[in-house]
Amino acid sequence: MLVDIFSSFDDHNQVFMSMYGLVWALSLCLVLLFGASFWVSNSRWVEVIFLFKETISSQVFRSFGVNLGGFMSVISGLFMFLIFMNLAGLIPYVFSSTSHLAVSFSLGFPLWLSLIMSGAMFLPSSTIAALLPMGAPAALNPFLVLIETVSIMARPITLSVRLMANMSAGHIVLTLIGNYLTASVFCFPSSSMFVLLMIQILYTIFEFGISVIQAYIFCLLITLYSDEHPH
């Protein structure tokens, strides 16, 4: 039973169709769709998957990440995984995993840390030099290094909070509209119920777009972080 709008993000709620298997099944659809590429003619689902893959791959090709081995494959897989998990959260009574900070942070932090460790291990001098902008006054060097260090350290937090906040806000608004729509069936005239129903439908379509856009922004920011990898 959902006692408030925030309890919809509690994965321990025992409600009808509250099944983790449905989330896993939607995630495993990626394996089936990629496996379908072995057929002679691709299906329409495979064409849609390739469309998303080419979209994020074109962005990686414009960055330095294309020179990092396997970076494009990781970002493409992460992009498709985030799309499926974001869309799975829109299914009624399905646990929304990307609206939790622990999940989004566990996706962004390892990729950010791998870029930092890769630069520090192979080109440590260039990594340290990148903390200080060129042409800066000597008196401001300690403060500029400190500010740049804090901004780099805050990147995985801002990356994770952005995804979590946008997905959580959308689910909360959908829950509020759904509660008012349910109440309008018994308390308000049919005109109010029709308006709320149209708002619910339009906002649900809007959330579908937000799910794709947030997955793209998440992967785009990681791709932009790879541009600062020392050459």
Backbone as a ProteinNet text record, in pm:
[ID]
protein_1_A
[PRIMARY]
MLVDIFSSFDDHNQVFMSMYGLVWALSLCLVLLFGASFWVSNSRWVEVIFLFKETISSQVFRSFGVNLGGFMSVISGLFMFLIFMNLAGLIPYVFSSTSHLAVSFSLGFPLWLSLIMSGAMFLPSSTIAALLPMGAPAALNPFLVLIETVSIMARPITLSVRLMANMSAGHIVLTLIGNYLTASVFCFPSSSMFVLLMIQILYTIFEFGISVIQAYIFCLLITLYSDEHPH
[TERTIARY]
84.9	0	88.1	60.2	137.8	76.3	150.9	98	118.7	215.9	237.6	304	330.3	384.6	528.4	602	741.8	755.5	650	658.4	660.1	629.2	638.9	781.7	880	1021.2	1078.6	994.3	1038.4	1024.7	1136.7	1133.7	1080.8	1046.5	995.2	843	778.3	632.5	577.7	492.2	432.1	296.6	295.9	173.1	159.8	43.8	16.8	113.5	171.2	266.2	398.2	427.7	556.8	661.1	711.9	800.9	932.8	1042.3	1173.3	1198.7	1129.4	1149.7	1114.9	1016.7	978.6	1090.4	1156.9	1268.7	1383.5	1413.1	1520.7	1485.1	1358.5	1317.8	1335.9	1302.6	1321.8	1469.6	1553.9	1697.8	1754.9	1706.9	1756.9	1709.3	1609.8	1567.3	1681.2	1775.9	1890.5	1970.5	1988.6	2065.8	1995.1	1864.9	1789.9	1790.4	1779.9	1777.1	1912.4	2020.9	2153.3	2183	2129.6	2150	2076.6	1971	1895.6	1972.7	2088.1	2166.5	2233.4	2230.4	2289.9	2199.8	2074.3	1984.6	2018.4	1970.7	2001.1	1936.1	1809.6	1737.6	1699.7	1726.8	1699.4	1551.2	1502.7	1365.4	1357.1	1235.4	1217.5	1272.1	1263.3	1317.9	1468.3	1535.2	1680.4	1717.7	1636.8	1663.5	1652.2	1556.2	1542.5	1662.4	1708.9	1825.6	1948.5	1967.3	2081.7	2073.1	1951.5	1935	1987.2	1950.9	2001.7	2153.1	2199.5	2342.9	2423.1	2374.7	2444.4	2440.6	2333.4	2323.8	2431.9	2449.7	2551.3	2690.3	2702.5	2834.7	2885.8	2797.9	2839.9	2892.9	2836.8	2885.7	3022.5	3043.9	3172.5	3281.4	3247.7	3346.6	3396	3317	3359.4	3449.2	3464.8	3542.2	3670	3751.5	3875.4	3848.6	3726.9	3694.6	3705.1	3702.6	3715.2	3854.3	3953.5	4089.2	4109.4	4012.1	4020	3958	4032.7	3986.3	3859.6	3756.9	3631.6	3541.7	3580.9	3499.6	3365.8	3367.3	3243.2	3144.3	3195.2	3106.4	3043.1	3122.3	3069.4	2962.1	2987.2	2890.1	2763.2	2778.6	2660.6	2575.4	2639.6	2565.1	2499.9	2571.7	2514.9	2395.9	2404.2	2295.1	2167.8	2180.6	2064.9	2012.8	2103.2	2060.7	1981.2	2027.2	1956.8	1819.8	1810.9	1681.4	1582	1624.5	1534.9	1496.1	1589.5	1557.8	1469	1492.2	1406.1	1264	1251.7	1118.7	1049.2	1127.4	1067.2	1004.7	1062.5	1005.6	870.6	831.9	701.4	590.9	627.6	526.7	466	335.3	273.2	319.4	346.8	386.4	522.3	604.8	739.9	838.4	933.4	1031.9	1118.7	1128.3	1207.8	1348.7	1442	1577.2	1659.6	1640.4	1721.6	1682.5	1572.7	1535	1599.7	1688.7	1761.9	1906.7	1961.1	2096.6	2200.5	2174.9	2271.7	2292.4	2185	2195.6	2264.2	2221	2281.3	2427.5	2459.6	2598.1	2687.2	2633.7	2711.8	2736.3	2658	2680.5	2779.2	2770.2	2855.7	2992.6	3001.7	3129.3	3238.2	3211.3	3319.8	3373	3285.1	3331.9	3415.4	3372.2	3450.1	3584.7	3584	3707.8	3803.4	3750.1	3837.8	3909.8	3842.1	3908.5	4016.6	3989.1	4088.6	4209.3	4184.8	4295.5	4375.3	4308.4	4379.8	4476.4	4430.9	4519.4	4630.9	4601.8	4704.4	4810.1	4773.2	4868.5	4959.1	4903.8	4980.8	5047.6	4981.2	5038.8	5015.2	5086	5060.5	5095.8	5200.8	5239.7	5133.4	5076.8	4972.3	4844.3	4815.9	4696.8	4707.7	4825.9	4845.9	4847.9	4909.8	4915.1	4777.9	4683.9	4549.6	4472.3	4520.6	4454.1	4478.1	4575.6	4609.3	4589.6	4501	4481.5	4606.7	4624.9	4740.4	4724.1	4834.3	4833.2	4776.9	4756.6	4700.9	4809.6	4774.4	4873.8	4931.6	5058.2	5125.2	5063.1	5012.7	4955.5	4825.6	4756.4	4628.4	4640.5	4761.5	4778.7	4726.7	4756.5	4703.5	4551.1	4488.3	4342.8	4279.9	4342	4288	4298.7	4409.3	4424.3	4319.8	4295.4	4195.6	4055.4	4022.5	3889.8	3871.2	3972.1	3962.5	3951.7	4024.3	4017	3877.7	3818.8	3684.1	3582.3	3595.7	3501.6	3510.9	3632.2	3647.9	3592.7	3615.3	3565.4	3413.4	3352.3	3205.7	3133.6	3206.2	3141.3	3056.9	3105.1	3018.4	2893.9	2902.7	2786.7	2681	2725.4	2630.1	2573.2	2655.1	2608.3	2498.8	2515.9	2418.5	2293	2312.3	2197.5	2108.4	2167.6	2087.7	1991.6	2043	1957.8	1852.9	1894	1801	1690.7	1729.2	1630.7	1528	1572.8	1479.3	1383.2	1431.9	1343.7	1248.9	1297.5	1211.3	1102.4	1139.2	1039.9	927.6	962.9	860	765.4	819.1	733.8	644	695.2	614.6	497.7	525.5	418	312.9	356.9	261.6	177.5	238.4	164.4	60.6	98.9	4.2	-113.4	-84.3	-193.2	-283.2	-223.1	-302.9	-392	-342	-424.2	-544.1	-519	-629.3	-726.6	-674.9	-762.5	-852.4	-797.1	-878.7	-986.9	-948.8	-1047	-1154.6	-1119.6	-1217.7	-1327.5	-1300.7	-1403	-1522.4	-1496.1	-1602.5	-1647.8	-1560.6	-1591.2	-1616.4	-1558.9	-1567.8	-1652.5	-1698.5	-1777.4	-1691	-1758.6	-1689.6	-1594.2	-1623.2	-1534.5	-1396.4	-1393.7	-1265.7	-1190.9	-1262	-1196.8	-1135.7	-1205.8	-1154	-1027.3	-1025.3	-907.1	-788.2	-812.2	-703.4	-653.8	-744.4	-703.2	-615.2	-650.2	-568.1	-431.2	-429.8	-301.9	-214.5	-277.3	-203.8	-145.3	-221.9	-173.9	-59.4	-76.6	26.9	154.9	141.4	261.2	331.2	255.4	317.9	399.9	345.8	421.9	546.1	530.7	645.1	752.1	710.7	806	880.9	816.3	886.9	1004	979.7	1088	1195.2	1155.3	1252.2	1340.3	1283.3	1361.3	1473.4	1443.9	1546.6	1647.2	1598.5	1687.7	1783.7	1735.6	1822.8	1929.4	1893.7	1994.9	2099.7	2057.4	2151.5	2241.9	2185.4	2265.6	2366.5	2325.9	2416.4	2537.9	2514.9	2625	2702.6	2632.7	2700.4	2800.5	2763.8	2855.1	2977.7	2959	3074.5	3164.9	3104.1	3183	3261.1	3199.5	3269.6	3382.3	3363.1	3471.7	3591.9	3568.1	3680.3	3765.8	3709.4	3789.6	3903.8	3888.6	3993.8	4096.6	4080.2	4180.8	4312.3	4425.8	4554	4588.3	4629.8	4661.7	4799.9
-120.2	0	124.7	220.5	342.1	447.2	485.2	580.3	724	752.9	886.9	876.9	992.1	991.9	942.6	957.2	914.3	764.2	700.2	556.9	476.7	541.7	471.4	440.9	506.7	479.7	379.2	322.5	221.3	84.5	15.9	-111.6	-225.1	-198.3	-302.8	-298.6	-215	-211.5	-337.5	-406	-528.9	-496	-458.2	-426.1	-519.5	-513.7	-602.2	-572.9	-679.4	-671.4	-606.8	-596.9	-542.5	-652.5	-673	-784	-731.8	-778.1	-743.8	-817.4	-928.8	-1004.7	-926.7	-835.8	-756.8	-660.5	-601.9	-512.6	-589.2	-707.7	-789	-833.6	-863.8	-907.9	-797.1	-674.3	-562.5	-537	-558.9	-540.6	-648.7	-771.5	-881.3	-871	-785.2	-764.9	-710.7	-638.5	-588.5	-703	-809.7	-923.6	-988.9	-1003.3	-1065.1	-979.1	-847.4	-760	-754.1	-750.6	-750.8	-886	-994.3	-1125.5	-1143	-1063.8	-1074	-1019.8	-955.2	-900.7	-1009.5	-1134.7	-1244.5	-1292.3	-1246.9	-1287.8	-1211.4	-1265	-1203.9	-1066.7	-1056.5	-929.5	-887.8	-763	-712.9	-679.1	-697.3	-661.1	-511.2	-462.8	-320.2	-284.3	-376.9	-349.7	-331.1	-414.5	-403.5	-271.8	-228.3	-101.8	14.5	6.7	111.1	110.5	-8.6	-17.9	39.4	7.1	59.6	210.9	263.9	408.5	477.6	424.5	480.9	461.4	345.6	317.9	411.1	436.1	526.6	670.3	706.4	842.3	868	775.9	796.5	769.9	680.9	654.5	775.6	846.6	967	1073	1077.3	1172.6	1130.9	1000.9	953.4	976.7	962.8	982.8	1126.9	1221.6	1361.6	1394	1303.3	1327.6	1245.3	1267.6	1190.9	1048.7	1022.2	887.7	781.2	820	720.7	657.8	726.8	673.3	582.8	577.1	489.7	354.9	248.2	116.4	73.5	40.9	-7.6	99.1	226.2	331.8	346.1	336.8	352.7	240.2	118	5.9	21.7	69.5	88.8	196.6	308.1	417.7	377.4	304	259.4	165	69.9	-20.7	50.3	147.7	224	307.4	362.6	443.2	360.3	242.1	155.6	104.3	75	27.1	134.8	259.9	367.9	393.4	382.7	401.5	296.1	171.6	65	80	115.4	129.2	250.3	360.1	477.8	449.6	381.2	348.7	243.9	153.9	53.9	118	231.1	300.3	362.1	376.5	432.6	328.6	201.8	96	95.2	93.3	96.1	-19.5	12.5	-83.9	-147.9	-84.9	-135	-42.8	-101.5	-26.4	58	188.3	279.7	287	213.9	205.5	330.4	394	510.6	635	630.7	743.6	735.7	639.9	627.4	669.1	745.2	797.7	686.6	579.2	470.4	404.8	391.6	328.4	421.3	547	641.1	669.5	673.3	698.1	578.6	458.3	338.8	325.1	394	393	501.4	618.8	729.1	730.2	689.4	697.9	608.2	481.2	398.6	451.6	504.1	557.5	682.9	771	891.1	854	758.7	718.7	650.6	574.4	507.5	608.5	717.5	821.3	891.7	918.5	984.7	894.1	767.8	675.8	646.5	638.6	614	728.1	852.2	965.2	975.3	943.7	953.2	844.2	730	620	634.4	677.7	681.4	816.6	925.7	1058.8	1141.8	1111.9	1185.4	1332.5	1367.5	1508.6	1590.9	1534.6	1606.7	1617.8	1515.4	1519.8	1629.1	1642.3	1747.2	1884.8	1894.2	2023.8	2071.8	1980.4	2019.6	2088.9	2077.9	2142.8	2293.5	2339.7	2482.2	2539.9	2637.1	2698	2771.7	2776	2844.9	2996.3	3064.3	3209.6	3263.8	3179.8	3227.1	3297	3400.5	3467.7	3372.6	3391.4	3300.5	3307.2	3423	3436.4	3358.1	3333.6	3263.7	3114.3	3066.6	2925.5	2828.8	2847.8	2751.9	2749.4	2867.3	2872.7	2811.2	2834.6	2778.1	2626.1	2574.2	2428.7	2368.9	2436.6	2387.7	2390.8	2498.9	2510.3	2405	2384.9	2286.3	2145.1	2119	1986.9	1959.5	2060.1	2043.8	2023.2	2096.7	2081.7	1943.5	1889.7	1754.8	1650.2	1667.4	1571.3	1573.3	1687.1	1698.6	1645.1	1611	1566.7	1440.8	1334.7	1216.4	1242.1	1335.4	1366.8	1440.7	1543.8	1618.8	1532	1442.9	1353.3	1260.9	1210.2	1116.7	1187.9	1303	1376.3	1427.2	1465.6	1513.7	1405.8	1284.4	1175.2	1139.6	1129.6	1091.7	1195.2	1324.2	1429.8	1438.7	1429.3	1440.3	1322.4	1201.5	1085.6	1085.6	1124.1	1127	1231.5	1350.2	1457.5	1416.9	1351.1	1308.2	1206.6	1110.8	1009.3	1069.7	1168.1	1232.5	1308.6	1380.2	1453.9	1357.6	1246.7	1147.7	1089.3	1067.3	1014.6	1114.4	1242.7	1344.8	1357.6	1358.9	1368.6	1246	1128.4	1007.2	1007.6	1063.3	1071.6	1165	1280.7	1372.7	1315.2	1239.2	1177.4	1072.4	997.1	898.4	964.7	1075.6	1146.5	1212.6	1254.7	1322.6	1229.4	1098.9	1003.8	1006.9	1034.6	1028.8	1167	1268	1396.2	1509.6	1502.2	1614.1	1576.4	1677.1	1647.2	1583.3	1531.6	1458.9	1546.8	1677.3	1767.6	1775.4	1783.2	1786.1	1655.5	1546.2	1416.3	1406.4	1460.5	1456.8	1542.1	1659.5	1746.7	1679.8	1621	1552.9	1432.2	1363.5	1247.6	1289.9	1399.7	1449.2	1495.2	1560.8	1603	1482.1	1378.4	1256.9	1191.1	1186	1124.4	1205.8	1336.5	1421.8	1420.6	1420.3	1420.2	1284.9	1177.6	1046.6	1040.7	1096.8	1104.5	1190.6	1299.3	1386	1311.4	1225.5	1148.4	1045.7	993.4	904.6	977.9	1101.1	1180.3	1214.3	1245.5	1276.3	1155.9	1036.3	915.2	897.6	923.6	911.2	1025	1146.9	1263.2	1254.3	1211.2	1200.8	1093.3	984.1	882.7	939	1018.9	1079.4	1180.7	1263.9	1363.4	1295.5	1188.4	1115.4	1065.2	1002.8	950.4	1062.8	1171.3	1283.7	1350.2	1366.5	1428.7	1341.5	1210.8	1122.4	1130.7	1143.5	1158.6	1289.8	1395.9	1525	1519.1	1442.2	1425.8	1356	1271.3	1201.5	1295.3	1411.4	1507.8	1564.8	1565.2	1616.6	1509.9	1390.4	1286.3	1328.8	1321.8	1365.5	1282.8	1349.7	1284.1	1217.6
0	0	0	-88.1	-97	-5.3	99.1	196.6	152.1	66.4	15.3	-120.6	-181.3	-316.8	-319.7	-208.6	-207.1	-182	-132.4	-107.9	-236.9	-350.6	-478	-515.9	-449.7	-475.6	-377.3	-292.4	-196.8	-261.8	-279.4	-349.1	-263.4	-137.3	-49	-37	-114.6	-114.3	-179.1	-110.8	-163	-223	-349.6	-419.1	-537	-597.9	-711.4	-825.8	-883.2	-993.8	-954.3	-823.4	-781.1	-793.5	-912.5	-941.9	-996.2	-935.9	-989.1	-1120.6	-1140.6	-1262.7	-1386.8	-1376	-1492.4	-1531.9	-1431.3	-1459.9	-1524.2	-1470.5	-1528.5	-1669.2	-1692.2	-1825.5	-1928.1	-1890.5	-1982.4	-2007.7	-1906.7	-1926.2	-2016.6	-2001.2	-2084.4	-2228.8	-2254.1	-2392.4	-2478.3	-2414.4	-2489.3	-2550.2	-2471.3	-2520.3	-2638.2	-2628.5	-2737.5	-2863.5	-2844.1	-2960.6	-3029.6	-2951.6	-3012.7	-3076.3	-3017.8	-3077.1	-3207.3	-3227.5	-3352	-3471.6	-3448.6	-3559.1	-3641.2	-3593.4	-3669.8	-3783	-3785.2	-3892	-4019.5	-4132.2	-4261.8	-4272.2	-4240.8	-4246.5	-4104.8	-4071	-3937.5	-3921.4	-3801.2	-3770.4	-3741.8	-3724.2	-3696.1	-3559.9	-3462.3	-3330	-3336.8	-3416	-3429.5	-3497.4	-3594.7	-3660	-3561	-3469.3	-3367.3	-3274.3	-3234.8	-3147.5	-3216.3	-3343.7	-3418.3	-3433.7	-3441.5	-3451.4	-3325.8	-3208.1	-3083.3	-3071.4	-3113.7	-3104.9	-3194.7	-3315.6	-3405.8	-3354.4	-3283.8	-3229.4	-3127.3	-3033.1	-2929.7	-2984.6	-3083.6	-3142	-3217.5	-3286.4	-3357.6	-3262.3	-3139.6	-3040.7	-2988	-2969.8	-2921.2	-3024.9	-3152.4	-3259.4	-3264	-3212.2	-3211.8	-3093.4	-3000.2	-2879.4	-2880.6	-2778.9	-2765.9	-2720.3	-2673.8	-2626.1	-2732	-2861.1	-2967.4	-2966.9	-2909.8	-2901	-2780.1	-2690.9	-2573.9	-2609.5	-2588.7	-2628.9	-2558.3	-2634.6	-2578.8	-2520.6	-2528.5	-2467.9	-2539.3	-2672.6	-2748.9	-2718.5	-2702.1	-2671.4	-2533.6	-2437.9	-2302.2	-2300.8	-2367.3	-2369.2	-2444.6	-2553.8	-2628.5	-2545.5	-2477	-2390.1	-2274	-2215.2	-2104.2	-2150.6	-2269.9	-2324	-2339.5	-2396.9	-2414.2	-2280.3	-2187.2	-2056.1	-1982.2	-1987.9	-1919.6	-1981.9	-2114	-2179.2	-2131.9	-2126.1	-2083.5	-1936.9	-1851.4	-1709.9	-1684.4	-1757.2	-1741.6	-1788.1	-1901.2	-1951.3	-1864.5	-1803.8	-1715.3	-1592.6	-1547.5	-1432	-1459.4	-1587.3	-1621.1	-1620.9	-1611.7	-1604.7	-1464.2	-1449.8	-1316.9	-1228.6	-1102.9	-999.8	-1026.5	-1108	-1132.7	-1063.2	-995.1	-917.6	-1010.7	-984.7	-1066.7	-1009.3	-1069	-1014.3	-1043	-1158.9	-1192.4	-1113.8	-1040.7	-956	-819	-798.4	-673.4	-696.4	-602.4	-615.8	-615	-541.1	-534.1	-670.6	-747.6	-879.7	-978.4	-984.9	-1079.6	-1045.3	-915.2	-874.5	-908	-893.8	-926.4	-1076	-1158.9	-1302.9	-1346.5	-1284.8	-1326	-1261.3	-1135	-1063.1	-1122.1	-1155.3	-1212.8	-1345	-1431.3	-1558.5	-1538.1	-1449.5	-1418.9	-1356.9	-1264.1	-1197.5	-1294.1	-1388.7	-1485.1	-1573.7	-1611.5	-1690.6	-1610.3	-1482.3	-1397.6	-1375.2	-1342.3	-1315.3	-1441.7	-1556.4	-1680.5	-1712.8	-1696.7	-1721.2	-1620.3	-1491.7	-1387.4	-1400.2	-1454.5	-1465.8	-1589	-1701.1	-1825.2	-1848.3	-1812.6	-1831.6	-1706.5	-1597.7	-1471.8	-1481	-1553.9	-1562.9	-1635.3	-1741.7	-1815.3	-1733.8	-1653.3	-1568.5	-1464	-1403.1	-1301.9	-1367.6	-1486.5	-1555.5	-1597.2	-1619.2	-1660.6	-1548.8	-1425.2	-1312.6	-1309.8	-1386.8	-1386.5	-1525.7	-1542.5	-1675.1	-1720.7	-1852	-1907.7	-1895.8	-1863.8	-1854.1	-1725.2	-1625.5	-1498.6	-1416.4	-1340	-1254.4	-1150.3	-1118.6	-1025.4	-886.1	-847.5	-712.9	-698.1	-808.1	-802.2	-828.9	-855.1	-890.2	-784.6	-654.5	-554.6	-549.1	-562.7	-556.1	-681.2	-797.6	-921	-922	-870.2	-862.2	-768.2	-656.3	-560.4	-620.7	-689.7	-750	-859.1	-942.8	-1050	-993.4	-884.1	-821.6	-765.8	-700.1	-644.6	-755.7	-866.3	-976.7	-1040.5	-1050.2	-1106.2	-1011.3	-881.3	-783.7	-772.9	-804.4	-794.2	-916.6	-1021.5	-1145.1	-1128.5	-1063.6	-1051.1	-967.1	-871.4	-788.1	-869.5	-942.1	-1024.2	-1136.2	-1189.1	-1294.8	-1244.3	-1124	-1067.2	-1018.6	-953.8	-899.5	-1012.5	-1125.4	-1238.4	-1289.1	-1306.7	-1352.9	-1249.1	-1123.7	-1017.5	-997.8	-999.2	-974.3	-1086.6	-1211.2	-1323.2	-1328.3	-1303.4	-1306.7	-1186.9	-1069.3	-950.5	-963.2	-1014.2	-1028.3	-1123.1	-1232.7	-1326.3	-1266.5	-1190.3	-1128.2	-1020.8	-948.4	-844.2	-906.8	-1016.5	-1084.1	-1139.5	-1198	-1248.3	-1135.4	-1020.3	-905.8	-856.6	-850.6	-805.9	-902.1	-1031	-1129	-1121	-1101.7	-1088.6	-966.3	-855.1	-733.9	-754.4	-816.6	-844	-945.8	-1041.9	-1141	-1077	-983.9	-912.8	-828.7	-762.3	-679.9	-764.4	-886.7	-971.4	-1018.6	-1017.6	-1060.2	-965.7	-836.8	-736.6	-688.8	-702.2	-639	-737.6	-857.5	-950.5	-1071.1	-1144.5	-1265.3	-1373.2	-1474.8	-1580.2	-1660.1	-1667.3	-1740.7	-1675.3	-1542	-1470.7	-1487.8	-1487.6	-1505.9	-1646	-1746.4	-1883.7	-1896.4	-1833.4	-1837.9	-1770.8	-1653	-1582.9	-1661.3	-1727.4	-1807.6	-1924.8	-1989.2	-2099.6	-2050	-1933.1	-1875.7	-1843.1	-1788.1	-1754.8	-1880.4	-1986.9	-2111	-2171.3	-2177	-2236	-2153.4	-2021.3	-1937.7	-1942.5	-1960.7	-1976.4	-2105.2	-2212.7	-2337.6	-2318.9	-2243.8	-2213.5	-2134.8	-2042.1	-1962.8	-2047.3	-2151.3	-2243.1	-2308.4	-2349.9	-2408	-2307.6	-2184.1	-2079.2	-2049.1	-2052.8	-2024.9	-2126.4	-2252.4	-2356.6	-2347.1	-2323.2	-2318.1	-2200.5	-2084.3	-1967.6	-1986.5	-2053.3	-2083.5	-2178.7	-2275.6	-2369.7	-2300.3	-2212.1	-2140.9	-2049	-1982.2	-1893.3	-1971.3	-2086	-2167.5	-2235.9	-2271.7	-2335.9	-2241.9	-2115.9	-2019.8	-1995.5	-1987.1	-1972	-2094.4	-2212.6	-2334.7	-2334	-2285.3	-2276.2	-2172.9	-2066.9	-1968.9	-2030.7	-2129.6	-2194	-2277.8	-2316.2	-2391.6	-2309.9	-2177.1	-2090.5	-2054.6	-2109.7	-2087	-2154.2	-2084	-2145.2	-2267.3	-2372.6	-2497.9	-2489.5
[MASK]
+++++++++++++++++++++++++++++++++++++++++++++++++++++++++++++++++++++++++++++++++++++++++++++++++++++++++++++++++++++++++++++++++++++++++++++++++++++++++++++++++++++++++++++++++++++++++++++++++++++++++++++++++++++++++++++++++++++++

